[in-house]
Amino acid sequence: MPPKKITEAGLSEVLQSGNPVRIANKSLINYIFTLSLEVASQFDFPLQIHIGFTLTLGWQFPSSVFMG
């Protein structure tokens, strides 16, 4: 897990930007991800991860791909 000071600085940067929140600070992302894994593990919950390739690369899939 990244050091607390670096994580807090990342959160502060995101919140003070005045823009809609899109977390891009790697230390903050790593902290949230690691904490999520710990919580899921403690409660024996599955964790679903969306990696965002479709958003980043502009891919478009027919809606049938998402229907079982």
C-alpha positions as CSV (number, residue, x, y, z in Angstrom):
1,M,0.0,0.0,0.0
2,P,1.3,3.5,-0.8
3,P,2.3,5.7,2.1
4,K,-0.6,7.6,3.8
5,K,0.9,11.1,3.0
6,I,1.1,10.4,-0.7
7,T,-2.4,9.0,-0.7
8,E,-3.9,12.0,1.1
9,A,-2.1,14.3,-1.3
10,G,-3.6,12.5,-4.2
11,L,-7.1,12.7,-2.7
12,S,-6.7,16.4,-2.0
13,E,-5.5,17.0,-5.5
14,V,-8.6,15.3,-6.9
15,L,-11.1,17.0,-4.7
16,Q,-9.7,20.5,-5.0
17,S,-9.6,20.5,-8.8
18,G,-13.2,21.7,-9.1
19,N,-13.9,19.2,-11.8
20,P,-16.1,16.2,-11.9
21,V,-14.2,13.5,-10.0
22,R,-12.2,11.1,-12.2
23,I,-9.4,9.7,-10.1
24,A,-6.2,9.7,-12.1
25,N,-3.7,9.8,-9.2
26,K,-2.0,6.4,-9.3
27,S,-1.2,6.4,-5.5
28,L,-4.8,7.1,-4.7
29,I,-6.1,4.4,-7.2
30,N,-3.7,1.9,-5.7
31,Y,-4.8,2.7,-2.1
32,I,-8.5,2.4,-3.0
33,F,-7.9,-0.8,-4.9
34,T,-5.8,-2.4,-2.1
35,L,-8.3,-1.4,0.5
36,S,-11.2,-2.8,-1.6
37,L,-9.4,-6.1,-1.8
38,E,-8.9,-6.2,2.0
39,V,-12.6,-5.4,2.7
40,A,-13.8,-8.0,0.2
41,S,-11.5,-10.6,1.7
42,Q,-12.6,-9.8,5.3
43,F,-16.3,-10.3,4.3
44,D,-15.6,-13.2,1.8
45,F,-17.1,-11.1,-1.0
46,P,-16.3,-11.4,-4.6
47,L,-14.7,-8.3,-6.2
48,Q,-15.6,-7.3,-9.8
49,I,-13.1,-5.1,-11.6
50,H,-13.9,-3.0,-14.6
51,I,-10.7,-2.2,-16.4
52,G,-12.2,0.4,-18.7
53,F,-10.7,-0.7,-22.0
54,T,-14.0,-0.1,-23.9
55,L,-13.9,3.6,-22.7
56,T,-10.2,4.1,-23.3
57,L,-10.1,2.5,-26.7
58,G,-13.5,3.5,-27.9
59,W,-14.6,0.0,-28.5
60,Q,-18.3,-0.6,-29.0
61,F,-19.9,-4.0,-28.6
62,P,-23.4,-5.0,-29.7
63,S,-25.7,-5.1,-26.6
64,S,-26.1,-8.9,-27.1
65,V,-22.5,-9.4,-25.9
66,F,-23.6,-8.2,-22.4
67,M,-26.8,-10.4,-22.3
68,G,-26.4,-13.9,-21.0
